[in-house]
């Protein structure tokens, strides 16, 4: 089922076992409000894939589509879902597993109590963007360099516990804000550290109840170590489980007094398409970089983005060539008179369980955005989750947007999905999301 050609550089293999990828479901009902959280061990699910999954769950449970959230763990050791315009046996498998889990969760609802807690983690994550004196940015793969930069991380390891009337766990949910990317290239199929962590919490303190994972706002934050081995992923998962376990055990649950939800679609501003002259310069720069690698394999910088210095020439070419191909396609589209959008939609969903806020966003907001939403929220704790109900790419703060780099400037150029946005976000996009999330939360509180 796995098609390794769907990602330009990342491949998965079947000769080494990893943490088994799973589909998990958490169903909640309070009064007339019912919600379903789907947790999938996938790198991501595009808008069309997430929509199909939500519709399938809706048909199986009777829930409205907007009351279903599909949350991907963003493991970098997962196969890529196939496009929907052809055969897609792997996606069909994911749909079946998702529907089976959702139907079982829906059927097994019973009186329950909920509670949440957190602990802070040091040394498990680092910010990958190191500011440069020239106003640019370097993408570092070295956690020591990232930690020394002083750029922010979100240390919160947040835990939700749900018990039955007798105090026995029904389910758990753990959220952490760092990329599941201990292994990236030539990885075994694996749920990565989130899988090892949640399985361990389930086995040791949750009595075997399923534990879901939420990938926090971590567009610029990676795990320690990065570019490692499957054993590194296992070690990180078990270490985080050792911290999350006592939090889970000490949470006091009670019947929730409120379960609120709402969604809205924000229009995020896009940058204008570059001029034909700019595109010509970029095409020439990429071509010179690719050709130059044959004589100087140590080249790393192209269009303001640094490749990993240890990559092979083939890997560097694979990373650079799509940047030029995008410029060529865009130049041809301009010549053909195509018009481009000035904004791009992003669906956000907010849930409130008593004094806990959960915000689901389709892209990967930088950590500072998630921390800002938490600081401005009136709730006791507000957690932003990435890769939910779609895959919209990185969202940077204005400061980091000005610095450029792969995440805010060139991510969209390597996407093969035609439904992805055609250009990078413009200045002010992060503020639209922050303000929109706070408005959504405040509206729920006022309207309850």
C-alpha angles and dihedrals in degrees: 000000000000116000107196093187092072093082121054097223113358117085132176127213136199103215096089127047119236133178104308111254112237144187113225132182135198117192121193131182129181118168108316094339119097125176135181126203115196117197117197129182094227135124087236146310120232123229093268094047093046090047092052091049093049091049091050091051090047091054092048096048107023091240120141112256092241089059091061121082121192108204120187121203090217093227109179090213097069130104116252118252112248123244112269096230092077139029112316111180094160093053089047088056091050091050093051093048091047094050092046091052093045094049091050093047090049093050094047098055112135138157109303147168128220138202138163139209142164147206130197123244127207125195099017097096141031138188110253097202113088113188115232127215091244091062094259130106139241122215104223125199092187112093091203092059091044094051091047091056092070092224113150131268128181107240096187116121099191124196132194119194127194120190135183122240091279094054095255115138118258096175145340138206128201124191126194130167109227133095115263090230108124084127121031114153123054091355129174113247101270146149084230121210094337090060095049091045099048094042090052093048089048093051099041108037109002097062092239094306114145116265119202128206129225119202105218130211098297109136090139099032129087136183129260111274109028123190089020135126137285088259088059089054090050093048093050092047093050092045091052090046089055088058097041094047098069090045090054092048094051098047113113111214129206137169107284117246095202138027111179134172140175139163136202138173118238125201109224118199118246129207116250118261111267119256121262089253092055091047090051090054091049093048089051093047093051092047091050091049093050093047092043093057090071090063099030113029090180094073112121111160123085127155090350094305125112120219118213108276092223095056118112120248089256092054092049091050091048089054096046105039097068089057090061094040090055090052091050093050092046092049090052091049091052090050090051091055097250116164122219130213120253094207136033127210123241122184114215126187127195127198126187121198105184102300097346119098122200119190119192118203128177098222138050110269117196114256094252090061092055092047092049092052090050092049094050096044117101091218125098090249132000121192126195117210124200130213095032123148092349146359114261101159131232124345114197133190116254091255092055092039088061091051091057120201133147100304102053099024114034109016092097091055095066097049116109094192108103090207092067120102113275097222142028121272117269128231111290096036093111091051090053090056095043093048091043093053093048091047090051092050094045090048091054092050094048094045100046 
